[in-house]
Amino acid sequence: MKKLSISLMTAAIALLAGGCFSHDSVVGVPGKEIILPAKDGEKSLPAGEFIAIGDRWASEQTEVIVQRAGDKIRFEIVCWGITADLEWSDKKADDDMTLFGGEHVELLIAPRGLNDDACYYHFAINPAGSVYHAKRRDTEWGLGIESFSTAIEPGRWIATFEIPVMAMTLDKTGETGAMWNINICRTIKKKGKDAEHTSWTGSSNFHDIATMGQLHFNKMPPSDHFRLYTCSFDKYGLLDLSIRKTGKEHAYLQVYDNGKFVTNLKLHGTDPHIAKLKLKDNYISLKGTRKIELYLLGPYRVPIQELSTNIVVCEKDFLSLDKMEYINTEEMTCDLLVVPGKIVIRDDSGVIREQKVMEKTAKISLADLKPGRYILEYISDKILTADGKTYDGKRSSRVFYISETPAELPELPEKRIITVKGNDLQLNQKPFYLLGISGGSKTYFPVNAGFTLRYGLGYRKNALNYSGVPGRRLVRKPQTGYAFSKNWEEVVLKHLKKIGKARKGNWNILCYEASLAVLHPDEKGTLKVDPEGHKIYQKIYKMAKKEAPDEIFSIQIDNMNVIKNYIDSCDVLEYASGRSSYSRTNMIENLGADFDHVRRIAGEKPLVLWLGGTIPTPDCRTAEEIRAGVYYTILKGGAGNIIHMGHGGMPENRTRFWSMLSMLSREVEAFYADLKTWKELEIKLPKQLIGKAVSGPEGQLLLVVLNTTPGEVTAVIELPGFGKEKLTFTPFEPRVIRKEKPVEKEKTADKK
C-alpha cells in the first residue's frame, strides 16, 4: 500500500518575497499526488487535507480539482470559509507584493525533465484578482498566455489557474508516467486574526521542490478514494471527523490515535460520514498535537489509502492559572474551559485540598500553603454533549510555586569578564548561563525580571555589554537582506577599533540574521546580491579578532540549512529554527533533534538558542514552553537562550508568562554552576523525560529533569545513592531535585 503520510515541519517566521517561508526544509517528498485524467475536460478526484504551518490541521479547508483544458492544465482551487470574515487587499497591478499580506492562494509548479532541476514557477492570486507570477523569485518572468480568475460565492471563494503545458517546456505530458512536482498553498487571513499559512503537502517552505507533491499524467486513479474535510477536537476533547468516500461499495475506515487503535468505521457509498470519537486518554494536554492515522480498507479489508496528520488537541486552554509563582498572601485566579468540576491541589506527599467549582473563573486562597512547589489539577464532571451522549470527564494539571516574600536576584559582580571555555561560557572563570531577551517598545514587565544579556528591556544590570557591526538592513527593497557600501571594510574596521579599546568581556554580534542576502552597489549604484555573502562575515570576523582579540563575537542564523557557512565567522553561534524556536505547537518536540544537528556542525563552539516568546504570535506561546526550552538547552549542553519578544511584544494580560520570566534567571543561577562542575552520574529515565544527575563533594545529589511532553508524566526514578522516588511532572515541567547525604552518627562501643 502506498503511504500517503503528511510529513510536517513547523513555522518559519520571516516572510520573504514571494509569499513563502525561507527556513527549514522537509527532506523527501511527502507522497501526496493528484492524477490528471487523460480525457479533455474530465476532472480529477478532489485533493485536500491542507495542513497549516505548525503541524496542524487547517482551520478552513481547501480543495483542488485539476483537468485538461485543450493545451492547458486548469487548476480550480476552492477555498472554504465565510468570505465576509476574510480579509484581502484590493486588486492591484500584476506582481504587487501586497496580495501576500491577506487571503490568497499560491500554485507552485516544478516540471520534471527540465535542464535546470531547481527551476519552478510560482503563481498567486487573491479574491480581488491581484496576480503574481514568477520563475523562482524573478517577477520579470511571465508566460503571457496563462489565465487567472476568481469567484466569490457563499461560504467559499474559488481561484482558477490555467497554465499552458508546452510553455512550461514539457514536451512529453501525453505519455503515461509524465509528472509535475506541485504544491498548492493558501494563506487564510481572517479579520482581526493572524494569518494562517497552509499547504496541500504540509511543507513549511513553499519553494522547496523536495517537499512538493506530484501531478501525474494518465496514471489510473484508484477506484475508491476518501477525502477528510474536518479533523479536529471539540471543546470537550472529542475528535470530530467528517469524511466523504468515492465508489459505491462499502469500505472500512480505521482510526488510530498516537498509535493506539480507536475504532473501525464502516463507510457506505458516497454519502458524507460524520463521527465524534472518544480517544483513549482523558488528559487534556497543555499544548501540542496528536497524531491521527486513518486507514481506508476495501470490502475484503484490502488496504486502499492511508492518511496521517497532526491536530491540535485543544484550541483554547482547558486550564489556566494567572501566575507561575505566588506569594502566600495572594489569591490565585484559575480559568476553566468546561464546568462544573473540582480543583485538587497536591504536592509530592499527596492531596492537600479539594474544592468544587461551578464557574469558569475560580478564586483560590493560598494563605495556608507553605513555600514550595505544588500541582493544581482540574477534573471536569461527566460531559453531556448536544447529541445527548455522556462521556467521562476530562482533566488537566499545572505547576505553581509559593514564596513568602518576592524573591530578589543576587547582584552581579562589579567587574565582569566573560570568556569561552570549550562549548560553555564563564563569568569571572565560573560557569555562566546566558539568558537574554529581545524586545521592542511594547515589551512590558509587571514584575522584576533578570537577564544576563539584553537586546531589549531588562531590570538587573546585564553581565554583558552588547554592540553590533553595522550594515544597512533592507526589507523587500529590492529584497530582504543587508546592504554593504563599497567602502564597507573601512566602516567596519573603524567600528572594530572602538570595540578593541573597550573593556575585556564585551559581547558583540557580527550580524543578526546573517543568513539573509548580502547586497553591494554596482557601478550605477544599483544593489546586487552577492552569491557568496557569507564570506563577508568570515572577513569581518578575522578583522574583529585582530582588533579585539579578547572580546566575544557571535553571529545569529535563522536558516538551519546554511549554518555550516558561518561556523568560521564567530566565537559563539546564535541560531533559531522555525520548527524548534517558533513552532506554534511542537517547539519542544523538535528542539533536541535541531540542537544535535547544529552541534554536529558547530563542534565545540558554544551554542545560544533563540526561543520565540512572542513569535510567531504573542498568544501561541505558553510560559511552560519557554521555561522548558531553556532547561532543554541546558541539558543538551547549550550555552544560553535569547527569548524573542519582538513583533509586537507580549500583552500585559499574559501574567503567567511574565511570572515565569521573573523567576527564570534566579532558578537557573541556583543550580547551573553545580550542574557544570560536579561529577556526572548515570541515570535511567523514561523516554518522555530527559535529565542529568551530578554528585557533589559531600555526596550531595543534584538531579535536573525535564518533561518534554505537553501531558502529565508520573515516573518512578532511581536516584543514585538515594533509592527510588515517585515523581509527577506537569506539562513541559522541569524539576530540580537536591538530596543531601545524612550525617552519620559516630558509633559508640558497648559499655557493658
Secondary structure, DSSP 8 states (H G I E B T S, - for coil): ---EE---------EETTTEE-S----S----EEEE-SSTT-B---B---EETTTEE-SS-EEEEEEEETTEEEEEEEEES-GGGB------STT-GGGGGSSEEEEEEEETT-SSTT--EEEEE-TT--EEEEETTBTT---SS-EEEEEEETTEEEEEEEEESGGGT---TTSTT-EEEEEEEEEE-BTTS--EEEESS--S-TT-GGG-EEEEES----SSEEEEEEEEE-TTS-EEEEEEEESSS-EEEEEEETTEEEEEEEE-TTS-EEEEE--S--B--SS-EEEEEEEEE-TTS-EEEEEEEEEES-SS-SEEES-SEEETTSEEEEEESS-SEEEEEEETTEEEEEEEE-SSEEEEE-TT--SEEEEEEEEE--EE-TTS-EE---EEEEEEEEESS--------SS--EEEETTEEEETTEEE-EEEEEE-TT---SS----SEESS--SS--SS-EEE---EEESSSSSSEEE--TTHHHHHHHHHHHHHHS-TT-EEES-TTTTSEEEEE-TTS-EEEETTTHHHHHHHHHHHHHH-TTSEEEEEE--GGGGGGTGGG-SEEEE--HHHHS-SS-HHHHHHHHHHHHHHHHTTS-EEEEEESSSS-TTT--HHHHHHHHHHHHHHT--EEEEEE-TT---TT-HHHHHHHHHHHHHHHHHHHHHHHSEEE-----TTEEEEEEE-TTS-EEEEEEE-SSS-EEEEEEETTTEEEEEEE-TT-EEEEEE-------------
